[in-house]
Structure formats: C-alpha cells, structure tokens
Amino acid sequence: MNGFSCDAAVIGAGAAGMAAALSLHERGKSVMLIDREEAMGGSSSSASTTASAFSISERS
C-alpha cells in the first residue's frame, strides 16, 4: 500500500470514523483514516436544514 504503515485503518470519515480514529490516536496508535470522498464528514458534510434552531436531548 504505497509504503504506508499504521497500527489501525479506519474506513469511513464520518462522525463515527473520525471519533474512532481520534480515540485510537489518543491511545498512542498510528491511524490511517480512509474515505471515498475528498471531504471528511460523511453524511453531515452535505446535510442542510431550513430550521433556524433545534435541540438535541438524551432519551430517558
């Protein structure tokens, strides 16, 4: 693979993939983050809304 070496490869640069890569990096692992798109962010990189405000809360 072009001479790259890493401890872990994370496939998908959406929110979960970036969180996994960050968590591994914080534990001292070398990480390769791979995505099919040029921009990271997964579905959120192209999301849009017409709402002026919204809230997110935990379910109980």
PDB file of N, CA, C, O and CB in Angstrom:
ATOM      1  N   MET A   1       0.844  -1.191   0.000  1.00  0.00           N
ATOM      2  CA  MET A   1       0.000   0.000   0.000  1.00  0.00           C
ATOM      3  C   MET A   1       0.878   1.239   0.000  1.00  0.00           C
ATOM      4  O   MET A   1       0.858   2.009   0.960  1.00  0.00           O
ATOM      5  CB  MET A   1      -0.954   0.007   1.219  1.00  0.00           C
ATOM      6  N   ASN A   2       1.615   1.435  -1.017  1.00  0.00           N
ATOM      7  CA  ASN A   2       2.441   2.625  -1.186  1.00  0.00           C
ATOM      8  C   ASN A   2       3.397   2.886  -0.042  1.00  0.00           C
ATOM      9  O   ASN A   2       3.792   4.032   0.172  1.00  0.00           O
ATOM     10  CB  ASN A   2       1.573   3.804  -1.364  1.00  0.00           C
ATOM     11  N   GLY A   3       3.780   1.869   0.694  1.00  0.00           N
ATOM     12  CA  GLY A   3       4.750   2.034   1.760  1.00  0.00           C
ATOM     13  C   GLY A   3       4.209   2.604   3.052  1.00  0.00           C
ATOM     14  O   GLY A   3       4.991   2.932   3.945  1.00  0.00           O
ATOM     15  N   PHE A   4       2.894   2.736   3.186  1.00  0.00           N
ATOM     16  CA  PHE A   4       2.311   3.245   4.425  1.00  0.00           C
ATOM     17  C   PHE A   4       2.246   2.133   5.465  1.00  0.00           C
ATOM     18  O   PHE A   4       1.989   0.974   5.140  1.00  0.00           O
ATOM     19  CB  PHE A   4       0.903   3.829   4.169  1.00  0.00           C
ATOM     20  N   SER A   5       2.477   2.495   6.690  1.00  0.00           N
ATOM     21  CA  SER A   5       2.367   1.545   7.792  1.00  0.00           C
ATOM     22  C   SER A   5       1.632   2.230   8.932  1.00  0.00           C
ATOM     23  O   SER A   5       1.903   3.390   9.242  1.00  0.00           O
ATOM     24  CB  SER A   5       3.772   1.034   8.252  1.00  0.00           C
ATOM     25  N   CYS A   6       0.706   1.516   9.556  1.00  0.00           N
ATOM     26  CA  CYS A   6      -0.043   2.091  10.676  1.00  0.00           C
ATOM     27  C   CYS A   6      -0.521   0.963  11.582  1.00  0.00           C
ATOM     28  O   CYS A   6      -0.525  -0.208  11.201  1.00  0.00           O
ATOM     29  CB  CYS A   6      -1.249   2.945  10.170  1.00  0.00           C
ATOM     30  N   ASP A   7      -0.921   1.344  12.787  1.00  0.00           N
ATOM     31  CA  ASP A   7      -1.460   0.365  13.732  1.00  0.00           C
ATOM     32  C   ASP A   7      -2.903   0.002  13.397  1.00  0.00           C
ATOM     33  O   ASP A   7      -3.330  -1.133  13.609  1.00  0.00           O
ATOM     34  CB  ASP A   7      -1.376   0.905  15.159  1.00  0.00           C
ATOM     35  N   ALA A   8      -3.653   0.971  12.872  1.00  0.00           N
ATOM     36  CA  ALA A   8      -5.071   0.737  12.581  1.00  0.00           C
ATOM     37  C   ALA A   8      -5.495   1.550  11.367  1.00  0.00           C
ATOM     38  O   ALA A   8      -5.000   2.654  11.143  1.00  0.00           O
ATOM     39  CB  ALA A   8      -5.952   1.097  13.801  1.00  0.00           C
ATOM     40  N   ALA A   9      -6.403   1.001  10.597  1.00  0.00           N
ATOM     41  CA  ALA A   9      -7.019   1.723   9.487  1.00  0.00           C
ATOM     42  C   ALA A   9      -8.503   1.847   9.794  1.00  0.00           C
ATOM     43  O   ALA A   9      -9.170   0.855  10.090  1.00  0.00           O
ATOM     44  CB  ALA A   9      -6.777   0.995   8.110  1.00  0.00           C
ATOM     45  N   VAL A  10      -9.011   3.057   9.723  1.00  0.00           N
ATOM     46  CA  VAL A  10     -10.432   3.308   9.945  1.00  0.00           C
ATOM     47  C   VAL A  10     -11.046   3.641   8.597  1.00  0.00           C
ATOM     48  O   VAL A  10     -10.607   4.564   7.911  1.00  0.00           O
ATOM     49  CB  VAL A  10     -10.666   4.468  10.987  1.00  0.00           C
ATOM     50  N   ILE A  11     -12.064   2.882   8.226  1.00  0.00           N
ATOM     51  CA  ILE A  11     -12.731   3.077   6.940  1.00  0.00           C
ATOM     52  C   ILE A  11     -13.981   3.916   7.171  1.00  0.00           C
ATOM     53  O   ILE A  11     -14.890   3.504   7.892  1.00  0.00           O
ATOM     54  CB  ILE A  11     -13.089   1.709   6.269  1.00  0.00           C
ATOM     55  N   GLY A  12     -14.021   5.082   6.560  1.00  0.00           N
ATOM     56  CA  GLY A  12     -15.159   5.985   6.700  1.00  0.00           C
ATOM     57  C   GLY A  12     -14.806   7.172   7.570  1.00  0.00           C
ATOM     58  O   GLY A  12     -14.467   7.013   8.743  1.00  0.00           O
ATOM     59  N   ALA A  13     -14.885   8.372   6.993  1.00  0.00           N
ATOM     60  CA  ALA A  13     -14.504   9.586   7.711  1.00  0.00           C
ATOM     61  C   ALA A  13     -15.721  10.392   8.143  1.00  0.00           C
ATOM     62  O   ALA A  13     -15.687  11.621   8.191  1.00  0.00           O
ATOM     63  CB  ALA A  13     -13.599  10.445   6.845  1.00  0.00           C
ATOM     64  N   GLY A  14     -16.799   9.673   8.459  1.00  0.00           N
ATOM     65  CA  GLY A  14     -17.961  10.334   9.045  1.00  0.00           C
ATOM     66  C   GLY A  14     -17.701  10.577  10.524  1.00  0.00           C
ATOM     67  O   GLY A  14     -16.579  10.396  10.995  1.00  0.00           O
ATOM     68  N   ALA A  15     -18.711  10.978  11.245  1.00  0.00           N
ATOM     69  CA  ALA A  15     -18.554  11.289  12.667  1.00  0.00           C
ATOM     70  C   ALA A  15     -18.002  10.104  13.462  1.00  0.00           C
ATOM     71  O   ALA A  15     -17.092  10.276  14.273  1.00  0.00           O
ATOM     72  CB  ALA A  15     -19.889  11.721  13.253  1.00  0.00           C
ATOM     73  N   ALA A  16     -18.540   8.915  13.237  1.00  0.00           N
ATOM     74  CA  ALA A  16     -18.090   7.733  13.984  1.00  0.00           C
ATOM     75  C   ALA A  16     -16.659   7.350  13.613  1.00  0.00           C
ATOM     76  O   ALA A  16     -15.864   7.000  14.485  1.00  0.00           O
ATOM     77  CB  ALA A  16     -19.029   6.548  13.724  1.00  0.00           C
ATOM     78  N   GLY A  17     -16.330   7.417  12.321  1.00  0.00           N
ATOM     79  CA  GLY A  17     -14.981   7.089  11.886  1.00  0.00           C
ATOM     80  C   GLY A  17     -13.953   8.056  12.448  1.00  0.00           C
ATOM     81  O   GLY A  17     -12.882   7.644  12.894  1.00  0.00           O
ATOM     82  N   MET A  18     -14.279   9.344  12.427  1.00  0.00           N
ATOM     83  CA  MET A  18     -13.353  10.339  12.981  1.00  0.00           C
ATOM     84  C   MET A  18     -13.206  10.170  14.490  1.00  0.00           C
ATOM     85  O   MET A  18     -12.109  10.333  15.023  1.00  0.00           O
ATOM     86  CB  MET A  18     -13.835  11.762  12.656  1.00  0.00           C
ATOM     87  N   ALA A  19     -14.291   9.846  15.180  1.00  0.00           N
ATOM     88  CA  ALA A  19     -14.218   9.617  16.624  1.00  0.00           C
ATOM     89  C   ALA A  19     -13.358   8.399  16.933  1.00  0.00           C
ATOM     90  O   ALA A  19     -12.567   8.419  17.876  1.00  0.00           O
ATOM     91  CB  ALA A  19     -15.625   9.436  17.215  1.00  0.00           C
ATOM     92  N   ALA A  20     -13.510   7.341  16.147  1.00  0.00           N
ATOM     93  CA  ALA A  20     -12.703   6.138  16.354  1.00  0.00           C
ATOM     94  C   ALA A  20     -11.230   6.428  16.100  1.00  0.00           C
ATOM     95  O   ALA A  20     -10.371   6.002  16.872  1.00  0.00           O
ATOM     96  CB  ALA A  20     -13.185   5.001  15.440  1.00  0.00           C
ATOM     97  N   ALA A  21     -10.931   7.151  15.023  1.00  0.00           N
ATOM     98  CA  ALA A  21      -9.547   7.493  14.707  1.00  0.00           C
ATOM     99  C   ALA A  21      -8.933   8.361  15.797  1.00  0.00           C
ATOM    100  O   ALA A  21      -7.783   8.147  16.181  1.00  0.00           O
ATOM    101  CB  ALA A  21      -9.470   8.212  13.360  1.00  0.00           C
ATOM    102  N   LEU A  22      -9.675   9.328  16.297  1.00  0.00           N
ATOM    103  CA  LEU A  22      -9.177  10.190  17.367  1.00  0.00           C
ATOM    104  C   LEU A  22      -8.915   9.397  18.634  1.00  0.00           C
ATOM    105  O   LEU A  22      -7.893   9.586  19.294  1.00  0.00           O
ATOM    106  CB  LEU A  22     -10.167  11.313  17.650  1.00  0.00           C
ATOM    107  N   SER A  23      -9.840   8.509  18.973  1.00  0.00           N
ATOM    108  CA  SER A  23      -9.679   7.681  20.171  1.00  0.00           C
ATOM    109  C   SER A  23      -8.427   6.809  20.079  1.00  0.00           C
ATOM    110  O   SER A  23      -7.674   6.695  21.046  1.00  0.00           O
ATOM    111  CB  SER A  23     -10.917   6.798  20.380  1.00  0.00           C
ATOM    112  N   LEU A  24      -8.210   6.201  18.927  1.00  0.00           N
ATOM    113  CA  LEU A  24      -7.009   5.382  18.728  1.00  0.00           C
ATOM    114  C   LEU A  24      -5.743   6.241  18.812  1.00  0.00           C
ATOM    115  O   LEU A  24      -4.756   5.848  19.433  1.00  0.00           O
ATOM    116  CB  LEU A  24      -7.070   4.656  17.365  1.00  0.00           C
ATOM    117  N   HIS A  25      -5.785   7.408  18.183  1.00  0.00           N
ATOM    118  CA  HIS A  25      -4.629   8.313  18.208  1.00  0.00           C
ATOM    119  C   HIS A  25      -4.297   8.746  19.638  1.00  0.00           C
ATOM    120  O   HIS A  25      -3.129   8.806  20.022  1.00  0.00           O
ATOM    121  CB  HIS A  25      -4.900   9.552  17.332  1.00  0.00           C
ATOM    122  N   GLU A  26      -5.329   9.043  20.413  1.00  0.00           N
ATOM    123  CA  GLU A  26      -5.124   9.454  21.810  1.00  0.00           C
ATOM    124  C   GLU A  26      -4.525   8.329  22.647  1.00  0.00           C
ATOM    125  O   GLU A  26      -3.927   8.586  23.692  1.00  0.00           O
ATOM    126  CB  GLU A  26      -6.447   9.908  22.429  1.00  0.00           C
ATOM    127  N   ARG A  27      -4.679   7.096  22.201  1.00  0.00           N
ATOM    128  CA  ARG A  27      -4.094   5.936  22.889  1.00  0.00           C
ATOM    129  C   ARG A  27      -2.710   5.582  22.327  1.00  0.00           C
ATOM    130  O   ARG A  27      -2.150   4.530  22.635  1.00  0.00           O
ATOM    131  CB  ARG A  27      -5.030   4.722  22.769  1.00  0.00           C
ATOM    132  N   GLY A  28      -2.177   6.482  21.500  1.00  0.00           N
ATOM    133  CA  GLY A  28      -0.829   6.301  21.004  1.00  0.00           C
ATOM    134  C   GLY A  28      -0.689   5.460  19.749  1.00  0.00           C
ATOM    135  O   GLY A  28       0.423   5.083  19.381  1.00  0.00           O
ATOM    136  N   LYS A  29      -1.785   5.164  19.094  1.00  0.00           N
ATOM    137  CA  LYS A  29      -1.754   4.354  17.880  1.00  0.00           C
ATOM    138  C   LYS A  29      -1.607   5.242  16.652  1.00  0.00           C
ATOM    139  O   LYS A  29      -2.112   6.363  16.621  1.00  0.00           O
ATOM    140  CB  LYS A  29      -3.024   3.495  17.769  1.00  0.00           C
ATOM    141  N   SER A  30      -0.915   4.735  15.646  1.00  0.00           N
ATOM    142  CA  SER A  30      -0.874   5.440  14.363  1.00  0.00           C
ATOM    143  C   SER A  30      -2.083   4.974  13.564  1.00  0.00           C
ATOM    144  O   SER A  30      -2.369   3.780  13.483  1.00  0.00           O
ATOM    145  CB  SER A  30       0.479   5.170  13.581  1.00  0.00           C
ATOM    146  N   VAL A  31      -2.782   5.928  12.980  1.00  0.00           N
ATOM    147  CA  VAL A  31      -4.071   5.636  12.349  1.00  0.00           C
ATOM    148  C   VAL A  31      -4.109   6.183  10.934  1.00  0.00           C
ATOM    149  O   VAL A  31      -3.644   7.291  10.666  1.00  0.00           O
ATOM    150  CB  VAL A  31      -5.225   6.224  13.174  1.00  0.00           C
ATOM    151  N   MET A  32      -4.672   5.389  10.032  1.00  0.00           N
ATOM    152  CA  MET A  32      -4.945   5.843   8.676  1.00  0.00           C
ATOM    153  C   MET A  32      -6.456   5.925   8.541  1.00  0.00           C
ATOM    154  O   MET A  32      -7.159   4.933   8.737  1.00  0.00           O
ATOM    155  CB  MET A  32      -4.312   4.883   7.591  1.00  0.00           C
ATOM    156  N   LEU A  33      -6.953   7.110   8.205  1.00  0.00           N
ATOM    157  CA  LEU A  33      -8.390   7.336   8.034  1.00  0.00           C
ATOM    158  C   LEU A  33      -8.673   7.367   6.536  1.00  0.00           C
ATOM    159  O   LEU A  33      -8.131   8.202   5.811  1.00  0.00           O
ATOM    160  CB  LEU A  33      -8.859   8.676   8.735  1.00  0.00           C
ATOM    161  N   ILE A  34      -9.522   6.454   6.077  1.00  0.00           N
ATOM    162  CA  ILE A  34      -9.778   6.290   4.645  1.00  0.00           C
ATOM    163  C   ILE A  34     -11.254   6.562   4.348  1.00  0.00           C
ATOM    164  O   ILE A  34     -12.144   6.048   5.025  1.00  0.00           O
ATOM    165  CB  ILE A  34      -9.382   4.863   4.173  1.00  0.00           C
ATOM    166  N   ASP A  35     -11.490   7.377   3.327  1.00  0.00           N
ATOM    167  CA  ASP A  35     -12.858   7.660   2.916  1.00  0.00           C
ATOM    168  C   ASP A  35     -12.904   7.779   1.406  1.00  0.00           C
ATOM    169  O   ASP A  35     -11.902   8.129   0.783  1.00  0.00           O
ATOM    170  CB  ASP A  35     -13.391   8.949   3.586  1.00  0.00           C
ATOM    171  N   ARG A  36     -14.037   7.496   0.817  1.00  0.00           N
ATOM    172  CA  ARG A  36     -14.165   7.562  -0.641  1.00  0.00           C
ATOM    173  C   ARG A  36     -14.324   8.997  -1.149  1.00  0.00           C
ATOM    174  O   ARG A  36     -14.083   9.273  -2.324  1.00  0.00           O
ATOM    175  CB  ARG A  36     -15.352   6.728  -1.092  1.00  0.00           C
ATOM    176  N   GLU A  37     -14.723   9.896  -0.272  1.00  0.00           N
ATOM    177  CA  GLU A  37     -14.936  11.286  -0.673  1.00  0.00           C
ATOM    178  C   GLU A  37     -13.696  12.128  -0.413  1.00  0.00           C
ATOM    179  O   GLU A  37     -12.827  11.736   0.366  1.00  0.00           O
ATOM    180  CB  GLU A  37     -16.135  11.879   0.069  1.00  0.00           C
ATOM    181  N   GLU A  38     -13.611  13.289  -1.066  1.00  0.00           N
ATOM    182  CA  GLU A  38     -12.492  14.203  -0.839  1.00  0.00           C
ATOM    183  C   GLU A  38     -12.602  14.884   0.521  1.00  0.00           C
ATOM    184  O   GLU A  38     -11.595  15.083   1.202  1.00  0.00           O
ATOM    185  CB  GLU A  38     -12.432  15.256  -1.947  1.00  0.00           C
ATOM    186  N   ALA A  39     -13.817  15.238   0.915  1.00  0.00           N
ATOM    187  CA  ALA A  39     -14.041  15.941   2.182  1.00  0.00           C
ATOM    188  C   ALA A  39     -14.478  14.958   3.256  1.00  0.00           C
ATOM    189  O   ALA A  39     -15.253  14.038   2.994  1.00  0.00           O
ATOM    190  CB  ALA A  39     -15.098  17.053   2.013  1.00  0.00           C
ATOM    191  N   MET A  40     -13.973  15.163   4.467  1.00  0.00           N
ATOM    192  CA  MET A  40     -14.393  14.324   5.586  1.00  0.00           C
ATOM    193  C   MET A  40     -15.745  14.814   6.092  1.00  0.00           C
ATOM    194  O   MET A  40     -16.160  15.933   5.793  1.00  0.00           O
ATOM    195  CB  MET A  40     -13.334  14.341   6.730  1.00  0.00           C
ATOM    196  N   GLY A  41     -16.423  13.972   6.854  1.00  0.00           N
ATOM    197  CA  GLY A  41     -17.682  14.374   7.455  1.00  0.00           C
ATOM    198  C   GLY A  41     -18.842  13.453   7.148  1.00  0.00           C
ATOM    199  O   GLY A  41     -19.905  13.580   7.756  1.00  0.00           O
ATOM    200  N   GLY A  42     -18.662  12.521   6.213  1.00  0.00           N
ATOM    201  CA  GLY A  42     -19.742  11.589   5.899  1.00  0.00           C
ATOM    202  C   GLY A  42     -20.994  12.311   5.453  1.00  0.00           C
ATOM    203  O   GLY A  42     -20.925  13.280   4.698  1.00  0.00           O
ATOM    204  N   SER A  43     -22.132  11.843   5.914  1.00  0.00           N
ATOM    205  CA  SER A  43     -23.414  12.442   5.535  1.00  0.00           C
ATOM    206  C   SER A  43     -23.549  13.876   6.014  1.00  0.00           C
ATOM    207  O   SER A  43     -24.246  14.678   5.392  1.00  0.00           O
ATOM    208  CB  SER A  43     -24.553  11.618   6.084  1.00  0.00           C
ATOM    209  N   SER A  44     -22.892  14.202   7.109  1.00  0.00           N
ATOM    210  CA  SER A  44     -23.027  15.552   7.653  1.00  0.00           C
ATOM    211  C   SER A  44     -22.330  16.598   6.799  1.00  0.00           C
ATOM    212  O   SER A  44     -22.610  17.788   6.940  1.00  0.00           O
ATOM    213  CB  SER A  44     -22.478  15.599   9.054  1.00  0.00           C
ATOM    214  N   SER A  45     -21.427  16.182   5.917  1.00  0.00           N
ATOM    215  CA  SER A  45     -20.740  17.165   5.075  1.00  0.00           C
ATOM    216  C   SER A  45     -21.659  17.749   4.016  1.00  0.00           C
ATOM    217  O   SER A  45     -21.344  18.777   3.415  1.00  0.00           O
ATOM    218  CB  SER A  45     -19.533  16.531   4.408  1.00  0.00           C
ATOM    219  N   SER A  46     -22.800  17.099   3.783  1.00  0.00           N
ATOM    220  CA  SER A  46     -23.730  17.612   2.783  1.00  0.00           C
ATOM    221  C   SER A  46     -25.121  17.841   3.359  1.00  0.00           C
ATOM    222  O   SER A  46     -26.073  18.049   2.607  1.00  0.00           O
ATOM    223  CB  SER A  46     -23.812  16.657   1.611  1.00  0.00           C
ATOM    224  N   ALA A  47     -25.249  17.805   4.664  1.00  0.00           N
ATOM    225  CA  ALA A  47     -26.560  17.990   5.289  1.00  0.00           C
ATOM    226  C   ALA A  47     -26.952  19.465   5.273  1.00  0.00           C
ATOM    227  O   ALA A  47     -26.102  20.353   5.345  1.00  0.00           O
ATOM    228  CB  ALA A  47     -26.554  17.452   6.738  1.00  0.00           C
ATOM    229  N   SER A  48     -28.231  19.699   5.179  1.00  0.00           N
ATOM    230  CA  SER A  48     -28.726  21.070   5.252  1.00  0.00           C
ATOM    231  C   SER A  48     -30.052  21.063   5.984  1.00  0.00           C
ATOM    232  O   SER A  48     -30.721  20.035   6.091  1.00  0.00           O
ATOM    233  CB  SER A  48     -28.875  21.699   3.837  1.00  0.00           C
ATOM    234  N   THR A  49     -30.411  22.214   6.478  1.00  0.00           N
ATOM    235  CA  THR A  49     -31.684  22.340   7.185  1.00  0.00           C
ATOM    236  C   THR A  49     -32.247  23.731   6.950  1.00  0.00           C
ATOM    237  O   THR A  49     -31.508  24.677   6.678  1.00  0.00           O
ATOM    238  CB  THR A  49     -31.512  22.064   8.704  1.00  0.00           C
ATOM    239  N   THR A  50     -33.553  23.843   7.059  1.00  0.00           N
ATOM    240  CA  THR A  50     -34.178  25.150   6.953  1.00  0.00           C
ATOM    241  C   THR A  50     -34.580  25.650   8.330  1.00  0.00           C
ATOM    242  O   THR A  50     -35.067  26.773   8.463  1.00  0.00           O
ATOM    243  CB  THR A  50     -35.395  25.096   6.024  1.00  0.00           C
ATOM    244  N   ALA A  51     -34.384  24.831   9.353  1.00  0.00           N
ATOM    245  CA  ALA A  51     -34.739  25.218  10.717  1.00  0.00           C
ATOM    246  C   ALA A  51     -33.775  26.287  11.213  1.00  0.00           C
ATOM    247  O   ALA A  51     -32.578  26.238  10.930  1.00  0.00           O
ATOM    248  CB  ALA A  51     -34.725  23.991  11.662  1.00  0.00           C
ATOM    249  N   SER A  52     -34.304  27.246  11.951  1.00  0.00           N
ATOM    250  CA  SER A  52     -33.444  28.294  12.491  1.00  0.00           C
ATOM    251  C   SER A  52     -32.811  27.854  13.804  1.00  0.00           C
ATOM    252  O   SER A  52     -31.755  28.363  14.180  1.00  0.00           O
ATOM    253  CB  SER A  52     -34.238  29.587  12.694  1.00  0.00           C
ATOM    254  N   ALA A  53     -33.438  26.921  14.505  1.00  0.00           N
ATOM    255  CA  ALA A  53     -32.882  26.419  15.763  1.00  0.00           C
ATOM    256  C   ALA A  53     -33.486  25.056  16.060  1.00  0.00           C
ATOM    257  O   ALA A  53     -34.624  24.773  15.686  1.00  0.00           O
ATOM    258  CB  ALA A  53     -33.152  27.411  16.935  1.00  0.00           C
ATOM    259  N   PHE A  54     -32.728  24.232  16.725  1.00  0.00           N
ATOM    260  CA  PHE A  54     -33.235  22.940  17.137  1.00  0.00           C
ATOM    261  C   PHE A  54     -32.413  22.491  18.339  1.00  0.00           C
ATOM    262  O   PHE A  54     -31.337  23.032  18.593  1.00  0.00           O
ATOM    263  CB  PHE A  54     -33.170  21.896  15.970  1.00  0.00           C
ATOM    264  N   SER A  55     -32.913  21.509  19.074  1.00  0.00           N
ATOM    265  CA  SER A  55     -32.187  20.997  20.223  1.00  0.00           C
ATOM    266  C   SER A  55     -32.119  19.482  20.142  1.00  0.00           C
ATOM    267  O   SER A  55     -32.986  18.830  19.561  1.00  0.00           O
ATOM    268  CB  SER A  55     -32.850  21.445  21.540  1.00  0.00           C
ATOM    269  N   ILE A  56     -31.080  18.947  20.732  1.00  0.00           N
ATOM    270  CA  ILE A  56     -30.895  17.515  20.801  1.00  0.00           C
ATOM    271  C   ILE A  56     -30.808  17.150  22.267  1.00  0.00           C
ATOM    272  O   ILE A  56     -30.003  17.720  23.004  1.00  0.00           O
ATOM    273  CB  ILE A  56     -29.630  17.053  20.014  1.00  0.00           C
ATOM    274  N   SER A  57     -31.626  16.205  22.699  1.00  0.00           N
ATOM    275  CA  SER A  57     -31.587  15.793  24.103  1.00  0.00           C
ATOM    276  C   SER A  57     -31.521  14.269  24.193  1.00  0.00           C
ATOM    277  O   SER A  57     -31.909  13.554  23.270  1.00  0.00           O
ATOM    278  CB  SER A  57     -32.827  16.331  24.871  1.00  0.00           C
ATOM    279  N   GLU A  58     -31.019  13.800  25.328  1.00  0.00           N
ATOM    280  CA  GLU A  58     -30.933  12.369  25.558  1.00  0.00           C
ATOM    281  C   GLU A  58     -32.305  11.804  25.867  1.00  0.00           C
ATOM    282  O   GLU A  58     -33.148  12.470  26.469  1.00  0.00           O
ATOM    283  CB  GLU A  58     -29.961  12.061  26.694  1.00  0.00           C
ATOM    284  N   ARG A  59     -32.516  10.575  25.449  1.00  0.00           N
ATOM    285  CA  ARG A  59     -33.768   9.880  25.793  1.00  0.00           C
ATOM    286  C   ARG A  59     -33.615   9.287  27.188  1.00  0.00           C
ATOM    287  O   ARG A  59     -32.524   8.870  27.577  1.00  0.00           O
ATOM    288  CB  ARG A  59     -34.115   8.759  24.739  1.00  0.00           C
ATOM    289  N   SER A  60     -34.692   9.252  27.925  1.00  0.00           N
ATOM    290  CA  SER A  60     -34.633   8.644  29.254  1.00  0.00           C
ATOM    291  C   SER A  60     -35.381   7.354  29.301  1.00  0.00           C
ATOM    292  O   SER A  60     -35.432   6.708  30.348  1.00  0.00           O
ATOM    293  CB  SER A  60     -35.177   9.577  30.292  1.00  0.00           C
TER     294      SER A  60
END
